[in-house]
Amino acid sequence: MNLQDFVAFYMVAQEKSISRAAIRLNFVQSNITAKIKRLEAEYETQLFYRHRDGVTLTPAGEKLLTYAEKMIQLLNESKRQVKHTAEPGGVLKIGAMETAAAVRMPTILANYHMRYPEVEIMLQTHNTEELTKKVLLYEIEGAFVADCIADPALEKIEVFQEEMMLLSKRNVLWDNGYSESQSFIVFQSGCFYRKVLEEWLLSEGIVPKKIMELNSLDGIIGCVKAGLGVSMLPREVAEQFDSHKELIHTPLVHENRFIPTYFIYRKDSVRTAALSKFIDDLLCIKTAR
């Protein structure tokens, strides 16, 4: 019993005739008959009533027809999703840092979807460390990250430059430098922006009053607005999430004030039409900068 047996069964049910089904499938009639008999032997029941005008499904055949239709639909869907075609289609799995997903991805994805509506985009948000692992393990096709490790398996495209800002409810600057009585609000470990902030604190000799870990951008912005501490985020994020200027935006004075955002993907990954067109779009963004 194989999938072609179900295709033959489905066609006989549609045509109500073994001979007409054979013509539709370009098989000899005996071949179709053998496939039907194989199914009947497997299920130990009669699937068709045979009569002078052709065939009619038995109650058992009616039940099996439902499953045969589903199997054929899945077969056709798998061909559409897996088969390489010049026209982008199927699923494109990518990842992004939460900050990039919030302020950079909407425009990129909207423009891409406008041109390639047949592509279903699945976007995951994680920190840079986790996203890099997912790309290396083939779990996603590419990701927007803030730090590109020197791995020979990875290809990278620098897409943006993010200017880092300190965000606070009150001024974090005093006449003699930065206040040390501040709590700092950060993403969880694995976030490259957190790593840069920690390096800056060390270079300034600042010992934070407290480190608050949150796993959402909304949560971090909300806590800063509530006066619970200081955070460091890209200027684009600060301007979008604090459009009414409730917070003080202070440029980070550090060698990593400007941090590139890369799109990374495996060099040996299957370059579907969907991924190729997405990469083309990113190269255009890079050129236009």
C-alpha positions as protocol buffer text, in pm:
chain_id: "A"
residue {
  index: 1
  type: MET
  ca { x: 0 y: 0 z: 0 }
}
residue {
  index: 2
  type: ASN
  ca { x: 139 y: 340 z: -98 }
}
residue {
  index: 3
  type: LEU
  ca { x: 22 y: 693 z: -165 }
}
residue {
  index: 4
  type: GLN
  ca { x: -46 y: 619 z: -531 }
}
residue {
  index: 5
  type: ASP
  ca { x: -301 y: 358 z: -420 }
}
residue {
  index: 6
  type: PHE
  ca { x: -495 y: 636 z: -247 }
}
residue {
  index: 7
  type: VAL
  ca { x: -464 y: 861 z: -552 }
}
residue {
  index: 8
  type: ALA
  ca { x: -611 y: 583 z: -766 }
}
residue {
  index: 9
  type: PHE
  ca { x: -887 y: 521 z: -510 }
}
residue {
  index: 10
  type: TYR
  ca { x: -970 y: 893 z: -500 }
}
residue {
  index: 11
  type: MET
  ca { x: -986 y: 918 z: -879 }
}
residue {
  index: 12
  type: VAL
  ca { x: -1211 y: 610 z: -911 }
}
residue {
  index: 13
  type: ALA
  ca { x: -1442 y: 760 z: -648 }
}
residue {
  index: 14
  type: GLN
  ca { x: -1456 y: 1089 z: -841 }
}
residue {
  index: 15
  type: GLU
  ca { x: -1509 y: 928 z: -1182 }
}
residue {
  index: 16
  type: LYS
  ca { x: -1732 y: 644 z: -1052 }
}
residue {
  index: 17
  type: SER
  ca { x: -1552 y: 428 z: -1306 }
}
residue {
  index: 18
  type: ILE
  ca { x: -1226 y: 234 z: -1303 }
}
residue {
  index: 19
  type: SER
  ca { x: -1180 y: 275 z: -1678 }
}
residue {
  index: 20
  type: ARG
  ca { x: -1228 y: 654 z: -1669 }
}
residue {
  index: 21
  type: ALA
  ca { x: -996 y: 683 z: -1369 }
}
residue {
  index: 22
  type: ALA
  ca { x: -731 y: 487 z: -1561 }
}
residue {
  index: 23
  type: ILE
  ca { x: -758 y: 733 z: -1850 }
}
residue {
  index: 24
  type: ARG
  ca { x: -730 y: 1034 z: -1615 }
}
residue {
  index: 25
  type: LEU
  ca { x: -422 y: 892 z: -1446 }
}
residue {
  index: 26
  type: ASN
  ca { x: -269 y: 753 z: -1765 }
}
residue {
  index: 27
  type: PHE
  ca { x: -260 y: 402 z: -1618 }
}
residue {
  index: 28
  type: VAL
  ca { x: -379 y: 73 z: -1765 }
}
residue {
  index: 29
  type: GLN
  ca { x: -709 y: -40 z: -1617 }
}
residue {
  index: 30
  type: SER
  ca { x: -558 y: -351 z: -1458 }
}
residue {
  index: 31
  type: ASN
  ca { x: -314 y: -131 z: -1268 }
}
residue {
  index: 32
  type: ILE
  ca { x: -600 y: 69 z: -1113 }
}
residue {
  index: 33
  type: THR
  ca { x: -788 y: -250 z: -1030 }
}
residue {
  index: 34
  type: ALA
  ca { x: -479 y: -390 z: -856 }
}
residue {
  index: 35
  type: LYS
  ca { x: -442 y: -75 z: -644 }
}
residue {
  index: 36
  type: ILE
  ca { x: -805 y: -87 z: -533 }
}
residue {
  index: 37
  type: LYS
  ca { x: -777 y: -457 z: -445 }
}
residue {
  index: 38
  type: ARG
  ca { x: -459 y: -383 z: -247 }
}
residue {
  index: 39
  type: LEU
  ca { x: -645 y: -124 z: -40 }
}
residue {
  index: 40
  type: GLU
  ca { x: -940 y: -355 z: 13 }
}
residue {
  index: 41
  type: ALA
  ca { x: -704 y: -628 z: 132 }
}
residue {
  index: 42
  type: GLU
  ca { x: -528 y: -387 z: 367 }
}
residue {
  index: 43
  type: TYR
  ca { x: -851 y: -259 z: 521 }
}
residue {
  index: 44
  type: GLU
  ca { x: -1018 y: -602 z: 500 }
}
residue {
  index: 45
  type: THR
  ca { x: -1337 y: -458 z: 357 }
}
residue {
  index: 46
  type: GLN
  ca { x: -1501 y: -380 z: 25 }
}
residue {
  index: 47
  type: LEU
  ca { x: -1458 y: -18 z: -83 }
}
residue {
  index: 48
  type: PHE
  ca { x: -1671 y: -12 z: -401 }
}
residue {
  index: 49
  type: TYR
  ca { x: -1990 y: -171 z: -522 }
}
residue {
  index: 50
  type: ARG
  ca { x: -1924 y: -285 z: -877 }
}
residue {
  index: 51
  type: HIS
  ca { x: -2214 y: -271 z: -1124 }
}
residue {
  index: 52
  type: ARG
  ca { x: -2287 y: -240 z: -1495 }
}
residue {
  index: 53
  type: ASP
  ca { x: -2263 y: 143 z: -1496 }
}
residue {
  index: 54
  type: GLY
  ca { x: -1937 y: 160 z: -1303 }
}
residue {
  index: 55
  type: VAL
  ca { x: -1867 y: 167 z: -930 }
}
residue {
  index: 56
  type: THR
  ca { x: -2018 y: 328 z: -620 }
}
residue {
  index: 57
  type: LEU
  ca { x: -1853 y: 377 z: -282 }
}
residue {
  index: 58
  type: THR
  ca { x: -1954 y: 147 z: 3 }
}
residue {
  index: 59
  type: PRO
  ca { x: -2002 y: 303 z: 351 }
}
residue {
  index: 60
  type: ALA
  ca { x: -1642 y: 200 z: 430 }
}
residue {
  index: 61
  type: GLY
  ca { x: -1530 y: 358 z: 103 }
}
residue {
  index: 62
  type: GLU
  ca { x: -1706 y: 684 z: 198 }
}
residue {
  index: 63
  type: LYS
  ca { x: -1508 y: 695 z: 522 }
}
residue {
  index: 64
  type: LEU
  ca { x: -1179 y: 621 z: 349 }
}
residue {
  index: 65
  type: LEU
  ca { x: -1246 y: 889 z: 88 }
}
residue {
  index: 66
  type: THR
  ca { x: -1230 y: 1159 z: 357 }
}
residue {
  index: 67
  type: TYR
  ca { x: -880 y: 1046 z: 456 }
}
residue {
  index: 68
  type: ALA
  ca { x: -769 y: 1005 z: 96 }
}
residue {
  index: 69
  type: GLU
  ca { x: -870 y: 1365 z: 22 }
}
residue {
  index: 70
  type: LYS
  ca { x: -668 y: 1490 z: 321 }
}
residue {
  index: 71
  type: MET
  ca { x: -362 y: 1289 z: 216 }
}
residue {
  index: 72
  type: ILE
  ca { x: -376 y: 1422 z: -139 }
}
residue {
  index: 73
  type: GLN
  ca { x: -418 y: 1778 z: -12 }
}
residue {
  index: 74
  type: LEU
  ca { x: -113 y: 1734 z: 212 }
}
residue {
  index: 75
  type: LEU
  ca { x: 84 y: 1590 z: -79 }
}
residue {
  index: 76
  type: ASN
  ca { x: 2 y: 1888 z: -300 }
}
residue {
  index: 77
  type: GLU
  ca { x: 75 y: 2132 z: -18 }
}
residue {
  index: 78
  type: SER
  ca { x: 413 y: 1969 z: 51 }
}
residue {
  index: 79
  type: LYS
  ca { x: 505 y: 2001 z: -316 }
}
residue {
  index: 80
  type: ARG
  ca { x: 421 y: 2371 z: -311 }
}
residue {
  index: 81
  type: GLN
  ca { x: 616 y: 2432 z: 9 }
}
residue {
  index: 82
  type: VAL
  ca { x: 924 y: 2221 z: -64 }
}
residue {
  index: 83
  type: LYS
  ca { x: 971 y: 2247 z: -438 }
}
residue {
  index: 84
  type: HIS
  ca { x: 1217 y: 2516 z: -545 }
}
residue {
  index: 85
  type: THR
  ca { x: 1059 y: 2767 z: -777 }
}
residue {
  index: 86
  type: ALA
  ca { x: 1166 y: 3102 z: -916 }
}
residue {
  index: 87
  type: GLU
  ca { x: 864 y: 3269 z: -755 }
}
residue {
  index: 88
  type: PRO
  ca { x: 895 y: 3309 z: -375 }
}
residue {
  index: 89
  type: GLY
  ca { x: 647 y: 3110 z: -173 }
}
residue {
  index: 90
  type: GLY
  ca { x: 619 y: 2880 z: 126 }
}
residue {
  index: 91
  type: VAL
  ca { x: 740 y: 2964 z: 476 }
}
residue {
  index: 92
  type: LEU
  ca { x: 1031 y: 3193 z: 565 }
}
residue {
  index: 93
  type: LYS
  ca { x: 1150 y: 3146 z: 925 }
}
residue {
  index: 94
  type: ILE
  ca { x: 1358 y: 3433 z: 1059 }
}
residue {
  index: 95
  type: GLY
  ca { x: 1444 y: 3577 z: 1399 }
}
residue {
  index: 96
  type: ALA
  ca { x: 1514 y: 3919 z: 1543 }
}
residue {
  index: 97
  type: MET
  ca { x: 1606 y: 4088 z: 1866 }
}
residue {
  index: 98
  type: GLU
  ca { x: 1301 y: 4237 z: 2033 }
}
residue {
  index: 99
  type: THR
  ca { x: 1426 y: 4591 z: 1970 }
}
residue {
  index: 100
  type: ALA
  ca { x: 1473 y: 4522 z: 1598 }
}
residue {
  index: 101
  type: ALA
  ca { x: 1137 y: 4347 z: 1580 }
}
residue {
  index: 102
  type: ALA
  ca { x: 969 y: 4651 z: 1733 }
}
residue {
  index: 103
  type: VAL
  ca { x: 1113 y: 4932 z: 1521 }
}
residue {
  index: 104
  type: ARG
  ca { x: 1293 y: 4786 z: 1218 }
}
residue {
  index: 105
  type: MET
  ca { x: 1101 y: 4479 z: 1112 }
}
residue {
  index: 106
  type: PRO
  ca { x: 753 y: 4625 z: 1046 }
}
residue {
  index: 107
  type: THR
  ca { x: 870 y: 4829 z: 744 }
}
residue {
  index: 108
  type: ILE
  ca { x: 1096 y: 4552 z: 611 }
}
residue {
  index: 109
  type: LEU
  ca { x: 827 y: 4286 z: 641 }
}
residue {
  index: 110
  type: ALA
  ca { x: 550 y: 4507 z: 504 }
}
residue {
  index: 111
  type: ASN
  ca { x: 752 y: 4592 z: 192 }
}
residue {
  index: 112
  type: TYR
  ca { x: 849 y: 4228 z: 143 }
}
residue {
  index: 113
  type: HIS
  ca { x: 492 y: 4105 z: 189 }
}
residue {
  index: 114
  type: MET
  ca { x: 364 y: 4360 z: -61 }
}
residue {
  index: 115
  type: ARG
  ca { x: 585 y: 4210 z: -332 }
}
residue {
  index: 116
  type: TYR
  ca { x: 572 y: 3846 z: -228 }
}
residue {
  index: 117
  type: PRO
  ca { x: 231 y: 3782 z: -68 }
}
residue {
  index: 118
  type: GLU
  ca { x: 262 y: 3405 z: -116 }
}
residue {
  index: 119
  type: VAL
  ca { x: 542 y: 3387 z: 142 }
}
residue {
  index: 120
  type: GLU
  ca { x: 433 y: 3313 z: 498 }
}
residue {
  index: 121
  type: ILE
  ca { x: 678 y: 3485 z: 733 }
}
residue {
  index: 122
  type: MET
  ca { x: 735 y: 3334 z: 1077 }
}
residue {
  index: 123
  type: LEU
  ca { x: 923 y: 3576 z: 1305 }
}
residue {
  index: 124
  type: GLN
  ca { x: 1075 y: 3470 z: 1637 }
}
residue {
  index: 125
  type: THR
  ca { x: 1214 y: 3714 z: 1893 }
}
residue {
  index: 126
  type: HIS
  ca { x: 1508 y: 3619 z: 2115 }
}
residue {
  index: 127
  type: ASN
  ca { x: 1836 y: 3767 z: 2229 }
}
residue {
  index: 128
  type: THR
  ca { x: 2142 y: 3767 z: 2006 }
}
residue {
  index: 129
  type: GLU
  ca { x: 2300 y: 3463 z: 2167 }
}
residue {
  index: 130
  type: GLU
  ca { x: 1987 y: 3249 z: 2131 }
}
residue {
  index: 131
  type: LEU
  ca { x: 1920 y: 3364 z: 1775 }
}
residue {
  index: 132
  type: THR
  ca { x: 2273 y: 3276 z: 1667 }
}
residue {
  index: 133
  type: LYS
  ca { x: 2233 y: 2926 z: 1809 }
}
residue {
  index: 134
  type: LYS
  ca { x: 1904 y: 2881 z: 1624 }
}
residue {
  index: 135
  type: VAL
  ca { x: 2061 y: 2980 z: 1292 }
}
residue {
  index: 136
  type: LEU
  ca { x: 2356 y: 2745 z: 1344 }
}
residue {
  index: 137
  type: LEU
  ca { x: 2118 y: 2460 z: 1429 }
}
residue {
  index: 138
  type: TYR
  ca { x: 1907 y: 2525 z: 1114 }
}
residue {
  index: 139
  type: GLU
  ca { x: 1602 y: 2605 z: 1330 }
}
residue {
  index: 140
  type: ILE
  ca { x: 1556 y: 2937 z: 1152 }
}
residue {
  index: 141
  type: GLU
  ca { x: 1687 y: 3055 z: 816 }
}
residue {
  index: 142
  type: GLY
  ca { x: 1836 y: 3382 z: 934 }
}
residue {
  index: 143
  type: ALA
  ca { x: 1829 y: 3638 z: 1213 }
}
residue {
  index: 144
  type: PHE
  ca { x: 1887 y: 4003 z: 1296 }
}
residue {
  index: 145
  type: VAL
  ca { x: 2149 y: 4019 z: 1571 }
}
residue {
  index: 146
  type: ALA
  ca { x: 2366 y: 4285 z: 1733 }
}
residue {
  index: 147
  type: ASP
  ca { x: 2687 y: 4084 z: 1738 }
}
residue {
  index: 148
  type: CYS
  ca { x: 2816 y: 3844 z: 1475 }
}
residue {
  index: 149
  type: ILE
  ca { x: 3043 y: 3575 z: 1613 }
}
residue {
  index: 150
  type: ALA
  ca { x: 3338 y: 3474 z: 1397 }
}
residue {
  index: 151
  type: ASP
  ca { x: 3192 y: 3143 z: 1287 }
}
residue {
  index: 152
  type: PRO
  ca { x: 3300 y: 3016 z: 944 }
}
residue {
  index: 153
  type: ALA
  ca { x: 2954 y: 2864 z: 895 }
}
residue {
  index: 154
  type: LEU
  ca { x: 2785 y: 3205 z: 902 }
}
residue {
  index: 155
  type: GLU
  ca { x: 2738 y: 3473 z: 640 }
}
residue {
  index: 156
  type: LYS
  ca { x: 2651 y: 3825 z: 757 }
}
residue {
  index: 157
  type: ILE
  ca { x: 2507 y: 4145 z: 615 }
}
residue {
  index: 158
  type: GLU
  ca { x: 2535 y: 4470 z: 811 }
}
residue {
  index: 159
  type: VAL
  ca { x: 2191 y: 4625 z: 772 }
}
residue {
  index: 160
  type: PHE
  ca { x: 2170 y: 4907 z: 1030 }
}
residue {
  index: 161
  type: GLN
  ca { x: 2375 y: 5111 z: 1272 }
}
residue {
  index: 162
  type: GLU
  ca { x: 2203 y: 5168 z: 1605 }
}
residue {
  index: 163
  type: GLU
  ca { x: 2302 y: 5464 z: 1822 }
}
residue {
  index: 164
  type: MET
  ca { x: 2278 y: 5366 z: 2187 }
}
residue {
  index: 165
  type: MET
  ca { x: 2106 y: 5596 z: 2436 }
}
residue {
  index: 166
  type: LEU
  ca { x: 2073 y: 5595 z: 2813 }
}
residue {
  index: 167
  type: LEU
  ca { x: 1709 y: 5638 z: 2908 }
}
residue {
  index: 168
  type: SER
  ca { x: 1611 y: 5771 z: 3249 }
}
residue {
  index: 169
  type: LYS
  ca { x: 1326 y: 5945 z: 3426 }
}
residue {
  index: 170
  type: ARG
  ca { x: 1568 y: 6193 z: 3579 }
}
residue {
  index: 171
  type: ASN
  ca { x: 1905 y: 6321 z: 3468 }
}
residue {
  index: 172
  type: VAL
  ca { x: 2171 y: 6055 z: 3526 }
}
residue {
  index: 173
  type: LEU
  ca { x: 2448 y: 6312 z: 3489 }
}
residue {
  index: 174
  type: TRP
  ca { x: 2591 y: 6507 z: 3779 }
}
residue {
  index: 175
  type: ASP
  ca { x: 2860 y: 6773 z: 3769 }
}
residue {
  index: 176
  type: ASN
  ca { x: 3126 y: 6517 z: 3857 }
}
residue {
  index: 177
  type: GLY
  ca { x: 3005 y: 6240 z: 3628 }
}
residue {
  index: 178
  type: TYR
  ca { x: 2738 y: 5974 z: 3636 }
}
residue {
  index: 179
  type: SER
  ca { x: 2528 y: 5904 z: 3941 }
}
residue {
  index: 180
  type: GLU
  ca { x: 2614 y: 5573 z: 4108 }
}
residue {
  index: 181
  type: SER
  ca { x: 2286 y: 5552 z: 4300 }
}
residue {
  index: 182
  type: GLN
  ca { x: 2099 y: 5423 z: 3996 }
}
residue {
  index: 183
  type: SER
  ca { x: 1936 y: 5091 z: 3931 }
}
residue {
  index: 184
  type: PHE
  ca { x: 1981 y: 4961 z: 3577 }
}
residue {
  index: 185
  type: ILE
  ca { x: 1709 y: 4778 z: 3386 }
}
residue {
  index: 186
  type: VAL
  ca { x: 1831 y: 4527 z: 3130 }
}
residue {
  index: 187
  type: PHE
  ca { x: 1728 y: 4234 z: 2913 }
}
residue {
  index: 188
  type: GLN
  ca { x: 1820 y: 3886 z: 3030 }
}
residue {
  index: 189
  type: SER
  ca { x: 2167 y: 3737 z: 2984 }
}
residue {
  index: 190
  type: GLY
  ca { x: 2256 y: 3675 z: 2619 }
}
residue {
  index: 191
  type: CYS
  ca { x: 2155 y: 4026 z: 2508 }
}
residue {
  index: 192
  type: PHE
  ca { x: 2446 y: 4202 z: 2337 }
}
residue {
  index: 193
  type: TYR
  ca { x: 2316 y: 4546 z: 2440 }
}
residue {
  index: 194
  type: ARG
  ca { x: 2334 y: 4434 z: 2802 }
}
residue {
  index: 195
  type: LYS
  ca { x: 2693 y: 4326 z: 2749 }
}
residue {
  index: 196
  type: VAL
  ca { x: 2780 y: 4672 z: 2611 }
}
residue {
  index: 197
  type: LEU
  ca { x: 2607 y: 4842 z: 2904 }
}
residue {
  index: 198
  type: GLU
  ca { x: 2801 y: 4630 z: 3152 }
}
residue {
  index: 199
  type: GLU
  ca { x: 3128 y: 4717 z: 2974 }
}
residue {
  index: 200
  type: TRP
  ca { x: 3037 y: 5087 z: 2991 }
}
residue {
  index: 201
  type: LEU
  ca { x: 2957 y: 5067 z: 3363 }
}
residue {
  index: 202
  type: LEU
  ca { x: 3292 y: 4899 z: 3423 }
}
residue {
  index: 203
  type: SER
  ca { x: 3480 y: 5161 z: 3218 }
}
residue {
  index: 204
  type: GLU
  ca { x: 3311 y: 5441 z: 3416 }
}
residue {
  index: 205
  type: GLY
  ca { x: 3376 y: 5271 z: 3748 }
}
residue {
  index: 206
  type: ILE
  ca { x: 3004 y: 5266 z: 3823 }
}
residue {
  index: 207
  type: VAL
  ca { x: 2863 y: 5004 z: 4058 }
}
residue {
  index: 208
  type: PRO
  ca { x: 2486 y: 4988 z: 3997 }
}
residue {
  index: 209
  type: LYS
  ca { x: 2259 y: 5007 z: 4298 }
}
residue {
  index: 210
  type: LYS
  ca { x: 2062 y: 4717 z: 4152 }
}
residue {
  index: 211
  type: ILE
  ca { x: 2028 y: 4525 z: 3825 }
}
residue {
  index: 212
  type: MET
  ca { x: 1670 y: 4451 z: 3717 }
}
residue {
  index: 213
  type: GLU
  ca { x: 1627 y: 4181 z: 3451 }
}
residue {
  index: 214
  type: LEU
  ca { x: 1321 y: 4191 z: 3226 }
}
residue {
  index: 215
  type: ASN
  ca { x: 1242 y: 3993 z: 2913 }
}
residue {
  index: 216
  type: SER
  ca { x: 1021 y: 4243 z: 2731 }
}
residue {
  index: 217
  type: LEU
  ca { x: 1083 y: 4580 z: 2573 }
}
residue {
  index: 218
  type: ASP
  ca { x: 750 y: 4716 z: 2696 }
}
residue {
  index: 219
  type: GLY
  ca { x: 841 y: 4611 z: 3048 }
}
residue {
  index: 220
  type: ILE
  ca { x: 1178 y: 4787 z: 3036 }
}
residue {
  index: 221
  type: ILE
  ca { x: 1033 y: 5112 z: 2899 }
}
residue {
  index: 222
  type: GLY
  ca { x: 749 y: 5100 z: 3152 }
}
residue {
  index: 223
  type: CYS
  ca { x: 985 y: 5055 z: 3446 }
}
residue {
  index: 224
  type: VAL
  ca { x: 1209 y: 5341 z: 3329 }
}
residue {
  index: 225
  type: LYS
  ca { x: 904 y: 5568 z: 3295 }
}
residue {
  index: 226
  type: ALA
  ca { x: 801 y: 5467 z: 3646 }
}
residue {
  index: 227
  type: GLY
  ca { x: 1138 y: 5590 z: 3772 }
}
residue {
  index: 228
  type: LEU
  ca { x: 1264 y: 5246 z: 3873 }
}
residue {
  index: 229
  type: GLY
  ca { x: 1596 y: 5280 z: 3696 }
}
residue {
  index: 230
  type: VAL
  ca { x: 1803 y: 5353 z: 3385 }
}
residue {
  index: 231
  type: SER
  ca { x: 1824 y: 5148 z: 3067 }
}
residue {
  index: 232
  type: MET
  ca { x: 2023 y: 5155 z: 2745 }
}
residue {
  index: 233
  type: LEU
  ca { x: 1840 y: 5113 z: 2415 }
}
residue {
  index: 234
  type: PRO
  ca { x: 1880 y: 5217 z: 2048 }
}
residue {
  index: 235
  type: ARG
  ca { x: 1780 y: 5573 z: 1959 }
}
residue {
  index: 236
  type: GLU
  ca { x: 1511 y: 5444 z: 1719 }
}
residue {
  index: 237
  type: VAL
  ca { x: 1349 y: 5253 z: 2004 }
}
residue {
  index: 238
  type: ALA
  ca { x: 1372 y: 5548 z: 2242 }
}
residue {
  index: 239
  type: GLU
  ca { x: 1212 y: 5787 z: 1994 }
}
residue {
  index: 240
  type: GLN
  ca { x: 929 y: 5550 z: 1903 }
}
residue {
  index: 241
  type: PHE
  ca { x: 844 y: 5433 z: 2256 }
}
residue {
  index: 242
  type: ASP
  ca { x: 895 y: 5773 z: 2417 }
}
residue {
  index: 243
  type: SER
  ca { x: 746 y: 6001 z: 2153 }
}
residue {
  index: 244
  type: HIS
  ca { x: 614 y: 6242 z: 2419 }
}
residue {
  index: 245
  type: LYS
  ca { x: 963 y: 6283 z: 2567 }
}
residue {
  index: 246
  type: GLU
  ca { x: 871 y: 6167 z: 2915 }
}
residue {
  index: 247
  type: LEU
  ca { x: 1228 y: 6042 z: 2955 }
}
residue {
  index: 248
  type: ILE
  ca { x: 1572 y: 6193 z: 2929 }
}
residue {
  index: 249
  type: HIS
  ca { x: 1772 y: 6052 z: 2635 }
}
residue {
  index: 250
  type: THR
  ca { x: 2148 y: 6066 z: 2694 }
}
residue {
  index: 251
  type: PRO
  ca { x: 2387 y: 5947 z: 2418 }
}
residue {
  index: 252
  type: LEU
  ca { x: 2619 y: 5673 z: 2541 }
}
residue {
  index: 253
  type: VAL
  ca { x: 2979 y: 5795 z: 2559 }
}
residue {
  index: 254
  type: HIS
  ca { x: 3160 y: 5474 z: 2474 }
}
residue {
  index: 255
  type: GLU
  ca { x: 3343 y: 5306 z: 2187 }
}
residue {
  index: 256
  type: ASN
  ca { x: 3028 y: 5100 z: 2127 }
}
residue {
  index: 257
  type: ARG
  ca { x: 2796 y: 5398 z: 2106 }
}
residue {
  index: 258
  type: PHE
  ca { x: 2710 y: 5282 z: 1752 }
}
residue {
  index: 259
  type: ILE
  ca { x: 2630 y: 4912 z: 1727 }
}
residue {
  index: 260
  type: PRO
  ca { x: 2567 y: 4744 z: 1391 }
}
residue {
  index: 261
  type: THR
  ca { x: 2271 y: 4514 z: 1337 }
}
residue {
  index: 262
  type: TYR
  ca { x: 2357 y: 4216 z: 1118 }
}
residue {
  index: 263
  type: PHE
  ca { x: 2141 y: 3969 z: 934 }
}
residue {
  index: 264
  type: ILE
  ca { x: 2310 y: 3632 z: 966 }
}
residue {
  index: 265
  type: TYR
  ca { x: 2242 y: 3306 z: 786 }
}
residue {
  index: 266
  type: ARG
  ca { x: 2426 y: 2982 z: 726 }
}
residue {
  index: 267
  type: LYS
  ca { x: 2646 y: 2965 z: 418 }
}
residue {
  index: 268
  type: ASP
  ca { x: 2527 y: 2611 z: 351 }
}
residue {
  index: 269
  type: SER
  ca { x: 2158 y: 2684 z: 405 }
}
residue {
  index: 270
  type: VAL
  ca { x: 1910 y: 2604 z: 130 }
}
residue {
  index: 271
  type: ARG
  ca { x: 1864 y: 2931 z: -56 }
}
residue {
  index: 272
  type: THR
  ca { x: 1495 y: 2921 z: -133 }
}
residue {
  index: 273
  type: ALA
  ca { x: 1351 y: 3190 z: -356 }
}
residue {
  index: 274
  type: ALA
  ca { x: 1187 y: 3341 z: -46 }
}
residue {
  index: 275
  type: LEU
  ca { x: 1518 y: 3370 z: 141 }
}
residue {
  index: 276
  type: SER
  ca { x: 1707 y: 3493 z: -165 }
}
residue {
  index: 277
  type: LYS
  ca { x: 1458 y: 3776 z: -225 }
}
residue {
  index: 278
  type: PHE
  ca { x: 1467 y: 3869 z: 145 }
}
residue {
  index: 279
  type: ILE
  ca { x: 1846 y: 3892 z: 135 }
}
residue {
  index: 280
  type: ASP
  ca { x: 1823 y: 4100 z: -183 }
}
residue {
  index: 281
  type: ASP
  ca { x: 1596 y: 4345 z: 0 }
}
residue {
  index: 282
  type: LEU
  ca { x: 1844 y: 4375 z: 286 }
}
residue {
  index: 283
  type: LEU
  ca { x: 2132 y: 4440 z: 46 }
}
residue {
  index: 284
  type: CYS
  ca { x: 1927 y: 4722 z: -106 }
}
residue {
  index: 285
  type: ILE
  ca { x: 1874 y: 4871 z: 241 }
}
residue {
  index: 286
  type: LYS
  ca { x: 2247 y: 4846 z: 308 }
}
residue {
  index: 287
  type: THR
  ca { x: 2330 y: 5017 z: -22 }
}
residue {
  index: 288
  type: ALA
  ca { x: 2081 y: 5297 z: 42 }
}
residue {
  index: 289
  type: ARG
  ca { x: 2226 y: 5384 z: 385 }
}
